[in-house]
Amino acid sequence: MSDLFYDAAQIDYPIIDSDAHVNEPPELWQDSVPAHLKDRAPKVEKTDKGDIWVFDGGREKWPVGLTATAGQSYFQYSPFGGSYEEMRPASYDPEARLKEMDIDGIYAQVMYPSVTLKGAKIYSEDAELQKACVRAYNDWIVDFCKVGKGRLVPQAIMLTTGLADSLEELERAMKAGHKGAVISSFPNGTLDPKDEDDKFWAVCEEADFPVVIHIGSFLRGGGGKALRNEKTWSSLAFVGKAAWTKAGGQTLGVVCDLLFSGIFEKHPNLKIVLVESNIGWAPTLLEQADDMFRRYRFYTGAHKVMSMMPSEIFHRNFYATFLVDTVGMDLRHRLNIDHLMWSTDYPHSASDWPDSRLSLEKNFRGIPKSEVYKMTHENCIKLYKMDDIPKKRFG
């Protein structure tokens, strides 16, 4: 670990990064899926615009540029032109990752994918292909994280092919050692909650297994479609969509669906984790949700399925990660500070590696050390039961 960093920051405990990423290696799916699916399984194409991931025989394409910008200047950022030969090996090599974490002063990271971040549906709508690709990724990320001996925490991608498949992969993921279930649809396979989802929620609740919603995955209306060509990736509109996303834009809809679904009456201990959407937007949403509930609960029947205010449900059942969010820090006491977790987004374009201390300083200057401790260490450890993390850095 970086002793100079910890000395300068006057921090004597390991810093936990609640949201980091891998860049899935080019051969992952070609080496893993059955032979008759290889032609449609994800693969990397070498083009004059850099490496491009191709899914389901070309149905979806995704450049690697902005998923591997760690260590680059902003002047070098580009969605196109990146390649696996040029990106930092820590994107896909766990030994290299641990060394880069040491340089940055990060002890442990919770791991999410990159091109798979859109969710299982990016692989295909075909159930057989989607299942094969999801299993391949979930198996690979567990092996990747084992190298870290507790410093790398795997999160499993869930299927979008229906409840039975969701339950099967959930059980498989828990047995394999994953720490959370990343959903890109409700367990029933659609973007709307249904009563049948209760079976999935019940398993997660009983196992104390968090359900994760990462930006880019659970896409519904309001600008959620992927930007697929060079013109739109490189336009001012992309900047606007990025700002909208990081300010909760992609997350607001599903949060409201969950809050007003009645799920938490039946599953009061279910944990939902909102990742990379930051937190500054949440107090405003909760204020409006409570006001709308008071006004409309009787004629809509909401009072019959919700015995708590929406804000009370959020404070009890929802967790959230953030990057640079000074507004969120100003409003942190309007949320549950025991459920807030700092992150780096390494090696994506929101990462400040190798200078994550700048993000820490910007967020936490003037905030009591006891609160910083929760948001950079304790909260994440408790949520994911990270039993191998030492309590102290020194001594």
C-alpha positions as CSV (number, residue, x, y, z in Angstrom):
1,M,0.0,0.0,0.0
2,S,1.0,3.6,-0.5
3,D,2.4,4.7,3.0
4,L,3.0,8.2,1.8
5,F,-0.7,8.6,0.8
6,Y,-2.0,7.3,4.1
7,D,0.5,9.4,6.1
8,A,-0.5,12.5,4.3
9,A,-4.2,11.8,4.6
10,Q,-3.9,10.9,8.3
11,I,-5.9,7.8,7.6
12,D,-5.0,4.7,9.6
13,Y,-7.5,2.3,8.0
14,P,-7.8,0.6,4.6
15,I,-9.8,2.6,2.0
16,I,-12.5,0.6,0.2
17,D,-13.6,1.5,-3.3
18,S,-17.2,0.5,-3.7
19,D,-17.3,0.7,-7.5
20,A,-14.5,-0.3,-9.8
21,H,-14.4,-2.1,-13.1
22,V,-12.7,-4.7,-15.2
23,N,-12.4,-4.7,-19.0
24,E,-13.4,-8.1,-19.9
25,P,-10.6,-9.9,-21.8
26,P,-11.1,-10.3,-25.6
27,E,-11.0,-14.1,-25.4
28,L,-13.4,-14.5,-22.4
29,W,-16.5,-15.6,-24.3
30,Q,-14.8,-17.2,-27.3
31,D,-13.0,-19.5,-24.9
32,S,-16.0,-20.3,-22.8
33,V,-19.3,-20.7,-24.6
34,P,-20.3,-23.9,-26.5
35,A,-18.9,-24.2,-30.0
36,H,-22.3,-23.7,-31.7
37,L,-22.6,-20.2,-30.1
38,K,-19.1,-18.9,-30.7
39,D,-20.1,-17.0,-33.9
40,R,-22.6,-15.0,-32.0
41,A,-20.7,-14.7,-28.7
42,P,-19.0,-11.4,-27.9
43,K,-15.7,-10.8,-29.6
44,V,-13.3,-7.9,-30.3
45,E,-12.9,-6.6,-33.8
46,K,-9.7,-4.7,-34.7
47,T,-10.8,-1.6,-36.7
48,D,-9.2,1.6,-37.8
49,K,-11.2,3.2,-35.0
50,G,-9.7,1.0,-32.4
51,D,-11.0,-2.2,-30.7
52,I,-14.8,-2.6,-30.9
53,W,-16.8,-5.2,-29.0
54,V,-19.3,-7.0,-31.2
55,F,-22.3,-8.7,-29.7
56,D,-24.7,-11.3,-31.1
57,G,-23.2,-11.2,-34.6
58,G,-23.2,-7.4,-34.9
59,R,-26.6,-6.6,-33.3
60,E,-24.7,-4.4,-30.7
61,K,-21.3,-2.8,-30.9
62,W,-19.3,-1.0,-28.2
63,P,-15.9,0.7,-28.3
64,V,-13.4,0.3,-25.5
65,G,-12.0,3.9,-25.4
66,L,-13.7,5.4,-22.4
67,T,-13.6,2.2,-20.4
68,A,-9.8,2.3,-20.1
69,T,-8.7,5.9,-19.5
70,A,-6.9,5.4,-16.2
71,G,-3.7,7.4,-16.1
72,Q,-4.7,9.4,-19.2
73,S,-5.0,13.2,-19.5
74,Y,-8.5,14.5,-20.3
75,F,-6.9,15.7,-23.6
76,Q,-6.4,12.0,-24.5
77,Y,-10.0,10.9,-23.8
78,S,-11.8,9.4,-26.8
79,P,-14.5,6.7,-27.1
80,F,-12.7,5.4,-30.2
81,G,-9.1,4.6,-30.9
82,G,-8.5,2.5,-27.8
83,S,-7.2,-1.0,-27.9
84,Y,-6.3,-3.8,-25.5
85,E,-2.7,-3.5,-26.5
86,E,-2.6,0.1,-25.3
87,M,-4.8,-0.1,-22.1
88,R,-3.3,-0.7,-18.7
89,P,-3.1,-4.5,-18.0
90,A,-4.7,-3.9,-14.6
91,S,-8.0,-3.6,-16.6
92,Y,-8.0,-7.4,-17.0
93,D,-5.1,-8.8,-15.0
94,P,-5.7,-9.2,-11.3
95,E,-2.0,-9.1,-10.3
96,A,-1.5,-5.9,-12.1
97,R,-4.8,-4.5,-10.6
98,L,-3.5,-5.1,-7.1
99,K,-0.3,-3.1,-7.9
100,E,-2.3,-0.2,-9.3
101,M,-4.5,-0.2,-6.2
102,D,-1.4,0.0,-4.1
103,I,-0.2,3.0,-6.1
104,D,-3.5,4.8,-5.6
105,G,-3.8,3.9,-1.9
106,I,-6.9,1.7,-2.3
107,Y,-7.0,-1.5,-0.3
108,A,-10.1,-3.2,-1.8
109,Q,-12.4,-2.8,-4.7
110,V,-16.0,-4.0,-5.5
111,M,-15.8,-5.2,-9.1
112,Y,-18.2,-4.5,-12.0
113,P,-17.9,-5.2,-15.7
114,S,-17.4,-2.7,-18.6
115,V,-18.9,-3.8,-21.9
116,T,-21.2,-6.0,-20.0
117,L,-22.4,-3.1,-17.9
118,K,-25.5,-2.6,-20.1
119,G,-26.6,-5.9,-18.6
120,A,-27.2,-9.4,-19.8
121,K,-29.4,-8.3,-22.6
122,I,-26.4,-6.8,-24.4
123,Y,-25.4,-10.4,-25.2
124,S,-28.6,-11.4,-26.9
125,E,-32.4,-11.7,-26.5
126,D,-31.9,-15.4,-27.2
127,A,-32.0,-17.2,-23.9
128,E,-29.4,-19.9,-24.7
129,L,-26.8,-17.4,-25.8
130,Q,-27.5,-15.0,-22.9
131,K,-27.3,-17.8,-20.3
132,A,-24.0,-19.0,-21.7
133,C,-22.5,-15.5,-21.8
134,V,-23.7,-14.6,-18.3
135,R,-22.3,-17.8,-16.8
136,A,-19.0,-17.3,-18.5
137,Y,-18.6,-13.8,-17.1
138,N,-19.8,-14.7,-13.6
139,D,-17.3,-17.6,-13.5
140,W,-14.4,-15.5,-14.8
141,I,-14.9,-12.6,-12.4
142,V,-14.9,-15.0,-9.4
143,D,-11.6,-16.4,-10.6
144,F,-10.2,-12.9,-11.2
145,C,-11.2,-11.8,-7.7
146,K,-9.8,-14.9,-5.9
147,V,-6.3,-13.6,-6.8
148,G,-6.9,-10.6,-4.5
149,K,-7.5,-12.8,-1.4
150,G,-10.3,-10.6,-0.1
151,R,-9.2,-7.3,-1.8
152,L,-11.3,-7.9,-4.9
153,V,-15.1,-8.4,-4.5
154,P,-17.1,-10.1,-7.3
155,Q,-20.6,-9.0,-8.3
156,A,-22.7,-11.3,-10.5
157,I,-24.7,-10.3,-13.6
158,M,-28.3,-11.5,-13.5
159,L,-30.2,-12.8,-16.5
160,T,-33.1,-11.1,-18.2
161,T,-34.8,-14.2,-19.6
162,G,-37.4,-14.8,-16.9
163,L,-37.9,-15.6,-13.2
164,A,-36.8,-19.2,-13.3
165,D,-33.5,-18.4,-15.0
166,S,-33.0,-15.5,-12.6
167,L,-33.4,-17.7,-9.6
168,E,-31.1,-20.4,-11.0
169,E,-28.3,-17.9,-11.7
170,L,-28.8,-16.2,-8.3
171,E,-28.3,-19.5,-6.5
172,R,-25.3,-20.3,-8.6
173,A,-23.8,-16.9,-8.0
174,M,-24.2,-17.1,-4.2
175,K,-22.6,-20.5,-4.1
176,A,-19.7,-19.3,-6.2
177,G,-18.8,-16.5,-3.8
178,H,-20.3,-13.4,-5.4
179,K,-21.3,-10.6,-3.0
180,G,-24.2,-9.1,-4.9
181,A,-26.7,-9.5,-7.8
182,V,-26.5,-6.8,-10.6
183,I,-29.9,-6.6,-12.3
184,S,-30.7,-5.0,-15.6
185,S,-34.4,-5.9,-15.5
186,F,-36.8,-7.0,-12.8
187,P,-36.4,-10.8,-12.1
188,N,-39.4,-11.5,-14.3
189,G,-37.4,-10.3,-17.3
190,T,-39.2,-7.0,-17.9
191,L,-38.7,-3.4,-16.8
192,D,-41.8,-3.5,-14.6
193,P,-42.1,-5.2,-11.2
194,K,-44.5,-8.1,-10.9
195,D,-45.7,-10.2,-8.0
196,E,-43.7,-13.2,-9.2
197,D,-40.5,-11.3,-8.5
198,D,-41.2,-12.0,-4.8
199,K,-39.5,-15.3,-5.0
200,F,-36.2,-13.6,-6.1
201,W,-36.5,-10.9,-3.5
202,A,-37.2,-13.5,-0.8
203,V,-34.0,-15.4,-1.6
204,C,-31.9,-12.3,-1.6
205,E,-33.5,-11.1,1.7
206,E,-33.0,-14.4,3.4
207,A,-29.4,-14.7,2.4
208,D,-28.8,-11.0,3.1
209,F,-27.5,-10.7,-0.5
210,P,-27.7,-7.2,-1.9
211,V,-29.4,-6.4,-5.2
212,V,-27.4,-3.9,-7.3
213,I,-28.5,-1.3,-9.9
214,H,-25.5,0.1,-11.7
215,I,-25.9,3.1,-14.1
216,G,-26.0,1.9,-17.7
217,S,-27.7,-1.4,-16.8
218,F,-31.4,-0.8,-15.9
219,L,-32.4,1.3,-18.9
220,R,-35.9,2.6,-19.4
221,G,-37.3,5.8,-20.9
222,G,-35.7,9.3,-20.9
223,G,-32.6,8.8,-23.0
224,G,-31.5,5.3,-22.0
225,K,-30.6,4.0,-25.5
226,A,-27.0,3.2,-26.1
227,L,-24.9,5.7,-28.2
228,R,-23.5,3.4,-30.9
229,N,-21.8,5.5,-33.6
230,E,-18.9,7.8,-33.7
231,K,-20.9,10.9,-34.3
232,T,-23.2,10.5,-31.3
233,W,-20.4,9.2,-29.0
234,S,-18.4,12.4,-29.8
235,S,-21.2,15.0,-29.7
236,L,-22.2,17.5,-27.1
237,A,-25.3,15.4,-26.5
238,F,-23.1,12.7,-25.1
239,V,-21.8,15.1,-22.5
240,G,-25.3,16.0,-21.6
241,K,-26.3,12.4,-21.2
242,A,-23.3,11.7,-19.1
243,A,-24.2,14.5,-16.7
244,W,-27.8,13.4,-16.6
245,T,-26.7,9.9,-15.8
246,K,-24.3,10.8,-13.0
247,A,-27.0,13.1,-11.5
248,G,-29.4,10.2,-11.1
249,G,-31.2,10.5,-14.4
250,Q,-31.0,6.8,-15.2
251,T,-31.8,5.8,-11.7
252,L,-34.7,7.9,-10.6
253,G,-37.3,5.8,-12.5
254,V,-36.4,2.4,-11.1
255,V,-36.1,3.9,-7.6
256,C,-39.6,5.2,-7.8
257,D,-40.9,1.9,-9.2
258,L,-39.3,0.1,-6.2
259,L,-40.4,2.6,-3.6
260,F,-44.1,2.5,-4.7
261,S,-44.2,-1.2,-5.5
262,G,-45.0,-2.6,-2.0
263,I,-42.0,-4.8,-2.2
264,F,-40.5,-3.6,1.0
265,E,-43.6,-4.3,3.0
266,K,-43.2,-8.0,2.1
267,H,-39.4,-7.9,2.2
268,P,-38.4,-5.3,4.8
269,N,-34.8,-6.5,5.0
270,L,-34.1,-6.5,1.2
271,K,-31.1,-4.4,0.3
272,I,-30.9,-2.3,-2.9
273,V,-27.6,-0.7,-3.9
274,L,-27.5,2.2,-6.4
275,V,-24.1,2.4,-8.0
276,E,-22.4,5.3,-9.8
277,S,-25.5,7.5,-9.9
278,N,-24.1,9.6,-7.0
279,I,-26.4,10.9,-4.2
280,G,-27.0,14.7,-4.5
281,W,-30.3,14.1,-6.3
282,A,-31.7,11.7,-3.7
283,P,-32.9,14.2,-1.0
284,T,-35.0,16.1,-3.5
285,L,-36.6,13.0,-4.9
286,L,-37.4,11.8,-1.4
287,E,-39.0,15.1,-0.4
288,Q,-41.2,15.0,-3.5
289,A,-42.0,11.3,-3.0
290,D,-43.2,11.9,0.5
291,D,-45.3,14.9,-0.5
292,M,-46.9,12.9,-3.4
293,F,-47.6,10.0,-1.1
294,R,-49.3,12.2,1.4
295,R,-51.5,13.8,-1.3
296,Y,-52.4,10.8,-3.4
297,R,-52.1,7.8,-1.2
298,F,-55.8,7.4,-0.5
299,Y,-57.4,7.5,-3.9
300,T,-54.5,5.4,-5.4
301,G,-54.7,2.9,-2.6
302,A,-51.0,3.4,-1.8
303,H,-51.8,3.6,1.9
304,K,-53.0,0.0,1.8
305,V,-49.6,-1.4,0.6
306,M,-47.2,1.1,2.2
307,S,-47.1,1.6,6.0
308,M,-44.0,3.8,5.8
309,M,-43.1,7.0,4.1
310,P,-41.1,6.5,0.9
311,S,-38.2,8.4,2.5
312,E,-38.2,6.0,5.4
313,I,-38.1,3.0,3.1
314,F,-35.2,4.6,1.2
315,H,-33.2,5.3,4.3
316,R,-33.7,1.7,5.5
317,N,-33.4,-0.4,2.4
318,F,-31.3,1.6,-0.1
319,Y,-27.5,2.0,-0.3
320,A,-25.7,4.3,-2.7
321,T,-22.2,4.9,-4.1
322,F,-20.8,8.2,-5.2
323,L,-17.7,9.7,-6.9
324,V,-17.1,13.4,-6.7
325,D,-20.3,14.7,-5.2
326,T,-19.9,17.7,-2.9
327,V,-23.6,18.5,-3.1
328,G,-24.3,15.0,-1.8
329,M,-21.8,15.6,1.0
330,D,-23.6,18.9,1.9
331,L,-26.9,17.0,2.0
332,R,-25.6,13.7,3.5
333,H,-27.5,14.1,6.8
334,R,-30.8,14.0,4.8
335,L,-29.8,10.5,3.8
336,N,-28.6,7.5,5.9
337,I,-24.9,8.1,6.2
338,D,-24.4,4.5,7.2
339,H,-25.5,3.5,3.7
340,L,-23.3,5.9,1.6
341,M,-20.0,4.6,0.0
342,W,-17.2,6.4,-1.9
343,S,-15.9,4.9,-5.1
344,T,-13.3,5.6,-7.9
345,D,-14.8,4.0,-11.1
346,Y,-11.3,2.7,-12.0
347,P,-10.3,2.4,-14.9
348,H,-13.2,4.3,-16.5
349,S,-13.3,7.9,-17.5
350,A,-14.6,9.1,-14.1
351,S,-11.5,7.7,-12.4
352,D,-8.7,9.9,-11.1
353,W,-6.1,7.2,-10.8
354,P,-3.4,7.5,-9.7
355,D,-4.6,10.5,-7.8
356,S,-7.8,9.4,-6.1
357,R,-6.7,11.3,-3.1
358,L,-7.9,14.4,-5.0
359,S,-11.4,13.1,-5.1
360,L,-11.2,12.2,-1.4
361,E,-10.0,15.7,-0.5
362,K,-12.6,17.4,-2.6
363,N,-15.5,15.3,-1.1
364,F,-14.4,15.1,2.5
365,R,-12.6,18.3,3.4
366,G,-14.2,19.6,6.6
367,I,-16.3,16.4,7.2
368,P,-15.8,14.7,10.6
369,K,-13.3,11.8,10.5
370,S,-15.9,9.4,11.9
371,E,-18.2,10.0,8.9
372,V,-15.4,9.7,6.4
373,Y,-14.5,6.4,8.0
374,K,-18.0,5.1,7.4
375,M,-18.1,6.2,3.8
376,T,-14.6,5.1,2.8
377,H,-14.4,1.9,4.9
378,E,-17.0,0.6,7.3
379,N,-20.2,0.9,5.3
380,C,-19.0,-1.2,2.3
381,I,-17.4,-3.8,4.6
382,K,-20.7,-4.3,6.5
383,L,-22.8,-4.4,3.4
384,Y,-20.8,-7.0,1.5
385,K,-19.5,-8.9,4.6
386,M,-15.9,-8.3,3.6
387,D,-14.5,-10.4,6.5
388,D,-10.9,-10.4,5.3
389,I,-10.4,-6.6,5.4
390,P,-8.1,-5.5,8.3
391,K,-9.5,-2.9,10.6
392,K,-6.3,-0.9,10.8
393,R,-3.8,0.1,8.2
394,F,-0.9,0.6,10.6
395,G,0.3,-0.9,13.8
